[in-house]
Amino acid sequence: MSTVNLAYAKAHLSELVAQAEAGKPVCITRRGKPVARLTAVERQHRPINLSALKALTDAMPMQGESARDFLRQMRDGSRY
């Protein structure tokens, strides 16, 4: 893990974020003492359950008007 002071971190944030994203955490110090750690966020990708999505959309009622008219009515406050 690399260590940088706060002033450097402010000036080079994009570079430090790229470094953390690549799996190399960064320790940020203030007056020589660690105050923060910059690390990558673990991404959680779940596959879409297509059969559940189809069941959900099949259960939805058809819209009785065009999307344009629906949005205009919402925008103008004459509905909802």
Order of alpha helices (4+ residues) and beta strands (2+ residues): beta-alpha-alpha-beta-beta-alpha-alpha
